[in-house]
Amino acid sequence: MMIRIRSRDGLERVSIDNPRATVAALKSAIESQLRVPVQAQILSTNQNLLLAKTQTDLTRFTDMIDPNTGLGALNIGHGSIVYLAYEGERTVAGPTFHPSGSFGKKMTMDDLIAKQMRITHQENPHCELVSFDRDAANAFQHYVNESLAFAVKRGGFMYGTVSEEGKVEVDFIYEPPQQGTEENLILLRDPDEEKLVEAIALGLGMRKVGFIFTQTVSQDKKDYTMSNSEVLQAVELQAEGDLKEWVTAVVKLEVNEDGGAAVHFEAFQMSDMCVRLFKEGWFERDLQEEIDPKLSRMKKDVVVGGKDTKDVDNDFFMVVVKIVDHQVSLFSVLPEEIFFLCRYAFVIYLLKLHCASS
């Protein structure tokens, strides 16, 4: 079975052959597959583990302290998320080097496949356009602008409908528990809460249609549309969403030459090639050195512009989607304060509203 591991490094996966495995077996799998020593691991099904600041805080998470406890007893099965904290730096096996040059170089089947992996721009998105409900979009940006001042990142899942022509309408935004910094956004996803949101959306004739996140003020000074970490997070969620028309929206505060600032929305789809590369494991997640954030590093050479390279400009992976707006009567009657002062009460409110109408 496959277990998802959420740590400070993001979301990763480990495979376990025995469905009756114990905590000890899971720790061994993490050590062998993710290169985190068993003795350094602290595991928990509680997402607050990732918010622990001190060793004392870490000792409070004891639900997975017994190595002999079966994963089944902890309600951990295929696809479950387990949270991992560890001290120190992760050790990753270095790359294998081969002699260069056209003579005397041994070519493996993987090398031959890599030579045919050509990265080009995708001209047309699968989504004709994305339309945002004005109240939902304004509530999201208003909270980030007024309460967070675009100093830390914030994200959420977009819900709405998809027409036969490929038009996506976003009617509300659900913001899961999360930890945002100036450079990173960690979604501390709660499966039970997400199931509740999915049920509400289904009852309203809607579904999850994309991901929205903000960039910080400091990112406005950098020469990229999306950073490599943002590309990796966006393509992971698009692959998970398994929707051809899935949209990723970026919200930023742009400062003009006169010193004024305006909130700006952009929408993209991650290209078919980007999704394929992610699913086949081409993206390098554990970088041994800092690289330009406008570049994504591959584990093997790909062909870009007729040249072999491991570093691909992120723009190759993004397909621009046209943005319009609309108004949904259901949301226009709800007080604006619900969106940014009581987000989870808003979810419960919708549930009660739907149950009353049925």
N, C-alpha and C positions, 0 to 999 in steps of 0.2 A: 504494500500500500504506500501511497505518497502522503507525507506529512509536510505542511508548509511551516517554515521556521522564520519568524519575524525577529530581527535583531537591529542593532544600531546601523547595520549595513544595508538594511532593506529586507525584502521578502525573498527567501530562497526555498529550495525543496530538497528533501532527502527521501530516499526509497528504502522501505523495510520489507523483507520477504515474508516474515512471519506475522500474520495478522494478530497473533496472541502475544506479541512482543511486550517487553517490560520497559520501564524507564531506562534501565541500564543499556538495553539494546538500542534504544533511541539515541542515547548519549554516544554510544560506540559508532552509530551511523553518522552522527554529526561530526565526530572526530575524523572519520575516514573520508567523508564526502565534502565537508565544509572546512576541514583543517582547524577545528577548534578543540584543543585538548579536553578530555573528559574532566580532569580535575579543575579546569578553569570555567566549566559550564554551570550556570544557574538557570534552571528551566521552570516555567510556570505556565498555567493556562490563563493567568491573570495578566491582562495587557499593561497594568500599572507597573509591572516589573521594569519596563523600559523607561519609566519616569524616576526610578530610584536613584538617589544622588550619593548615598553613603553606603558603607558596608553594613551598617546597622539596618538601613532600609532594605537591603537585599536579603538579610536573614529572615525577614518577615514572610517571605514567599516560600512556604514549606510544602505545598501541595504535591510537588514532584521530588521531594527530598529522598524518599525511600526508593532505592534502585530496583527493588523487587516488585514494586507495584505495577500491575498490568496496565497498559495503556487503555484497554477497554474499561477498566474500573474508573478511569478519569474521563470517560466519554470522548476519548481521542480515537478517531478512526480515519479512514481515507479522506484526504482533503482538509482535515482539521488544522487549525493554526496553533502552534506552540511558541511561546515567547522565550527568547534566549538573551541572557546577559553574560558577559565575560570580560575578564581583565586582560590587558596586554594587547598585542597586535596579532592579527591572524597570519599564519605562515602559509604561503601558497607555493606550490611546486613551480619552479621556473620553466621557461619554454625550452623546447628542444631545438638546438641549432644544427643546421645542415650546411654543408659546403655550398658556397654560392658559385654562380657561373653556369654556363650552358653545357659544359663538358664535365663528366664525372659526377654529376648530381643525381642522386636517386630520387625518383618521383613516386610518391605513394598515391593511392586512389584519392585520398583527401586533398593532396596537392593539386591533382588534376581537376577536381571539383571546384576548388578555390579559384583556379585559373579561369573557370567559366562563370564565377559569381561576379557579374558586372552590375555595378550600382549606377543607375541613371535616374533622372527626374521623372516622376509620374505626373503627367499633365493634368489628368482629370480625376476629381474625387468621386467616390461612390455616393456621396451625399450631395444632392443638388444645391441645397442651402440649409442653414440653420436659423430658426426664428426663436428669439427669446421673449418670454413673457416679461413685460416691462417691470412689473412689481417684483418678480422673482430675481431678475438681474439686478435691479436697483437695491433690493434688500441685501444681496450678497456683497456688492461693491461698497454699499454704505457702511456695513459693519467693518469691513476691512479698512476703509478709508477713515472713518470717524473714530473707531475704537483701537485699531491696530496701526493706523497711519502708514500702512504699506511697509512697516518695518520688519515684519515676519511673514512667512508664506502661509497661505490658507487654501484649502481645497474642498471640493465636494462632488457628489455624483448628481448628474442631471437626469431628470425624469420627464417623460413626455410621450410623444407619438411619432411614428414614422409613416409617411404616406407611400403609396405604391410608386410614386414618381421619385422617391428618395429624398423627400423634404422632411427634415427633422424639426419638430416643435418642442421646445423646452418650456415646461409649465411650472416645475418647482425644482429646487436644489436641496438635496439632503447633505448635511455636513457631518461626517462621522467623527468620533473622538480622534484627536490628532495632536501632534506635536510639531509646531512650525518654528523654524529658525530663519536667519537671514538667507541661508543658502539651501536648506533642506526642508522637506515636508514628509513626515512620517505619519501614515494613516494607521491609527490603532483600531482597526476594524473589529466590530462586535457582530459576529454572525447572527445572533438572536435579534439584535436591533435591526440589522439589514433585512432579515426575513420579515420583520414587522413592516418596514418601509415598502418592501416588495409587495406585500399583501395589500397595503393601502393603495399603492400605484395600480396594481391589477384591478382592484375594485373600482378605481376611477378610469379604467380603460387606458392606463399608461404603463410604461416600462422604462428601465434604465437605458438611456440613449447616449451617455457620454460622461466625460470628466472635465471639471473646471478647476483652475487653480490660479493663484495670484503670483506675480513676481514682485520682489521688493524694490524699493526706491533705488538701492545701490545697483541693481541689475540693469536699470535704465541707462547706466553709463557704459555698459558692455556691448560689444559688437556681435551679439547673437540674438536670434529670435527665441530659441529654446536652448538651454544648456544640455550637456550630455546626460546629466542625472535626470533632468526633466523629460528628455526623450525616452530614457529607459523606463521611467515610471509610467509615462503616457502609453508606450507601446505594450507594456505589461498589462495595463488595465484594458486596453483595446483588445488584446488577444484574449483576455479573460471574458470580456463582454460578449465576444463572439457575435457581433452585429456588424454587418457590412457597412452600414451607414454611421457607425460610431464616430462621435465628434469629440475633439479635445479643444477646450476654450482656454485662452490665456487672458488674464486681466492685469493691466499694469497702469501705473501712474506716470504719464509722460509730461515732462517739463519742457515748455517751448522756449524760444529765444528771449521772450519778454519776461521770463521768470514765472509765468503762469503755469498751472498744472491742470491736466484733464485726465479722467479715467478712460481707458481705451480697451475695447474688447477685440480679440482676434480669434479666429476659429480655424482649426486644421483637422485633417485626418492623417494618421501615420500611414505611410505608403505601404502597398502590398509587399514590397521587398523588405521594408523595415520589419513588418510583422513576421515574415518568413524567417528572416535572420534571427529574430528573437526566439521564435519557436524552435529553431534548429540549434540554438545555443551559441551563436556567433559572437554576441556582445560580450566584451570583457568587463566583468563586474569588479574584480579585485585588482585595481591598478596599483602597480608597484612604484609609480611616479606620477606626479601631477602633469596633466596635459591641458591644452587649451580647452576650456569648457564648450567651445563651439564645435568641437570634434568628438566623435564617438569612436572608441577603439574596438577593433575586431580581434578575435583570437588568432585569425589567420589572414593572410593577404587577400584582398579583393581587388577587382579592377575598377578604377574610377578615372574616367577621362583617358583611358588607354594606358594607365600606369598602375603598377602593383603597389598597394598601400594597406596598412592596418588602420589608419586614421581617416575617417569619413566625415566630411562637413555635414552637420546636422540638417542643413537645408535640403539635402538630398532625400531626407526621410519625411519631410513635411509637405502635405498637399493642401493648399489654401482652400477654405470653404467660405462662401459668401454668407454674410450675416444680415438679417432683418429683424424686426420685432413685431409683437402682437400683444393683445390683452386678453386674459382669461378671466371671465366673470367670477369663477369660484375663488380666485385668489385676490381679486380686487376688493372683495368685501371684507377680507381679513385685515385687522389692524397691522400696520407696518411693524410695530414694535415686536409682534410675535416672532418675526423672522430673525431678528438679531439679538433679542434679549432672552428669548425662551425657545430655542430651536427644537428641543426635544418635546416640550409641551405642545409645540405646533404639530408634531407628528401624532401625538395622542389626540389632539383636537380633531385632526383629520379623520382618525380612526373612528372616533365617536360620531362625527358628522356622517361618515359613510354608513355606519351601523344604523343610525337613526333613519337614514333615507331608505334603507333596505328593510 
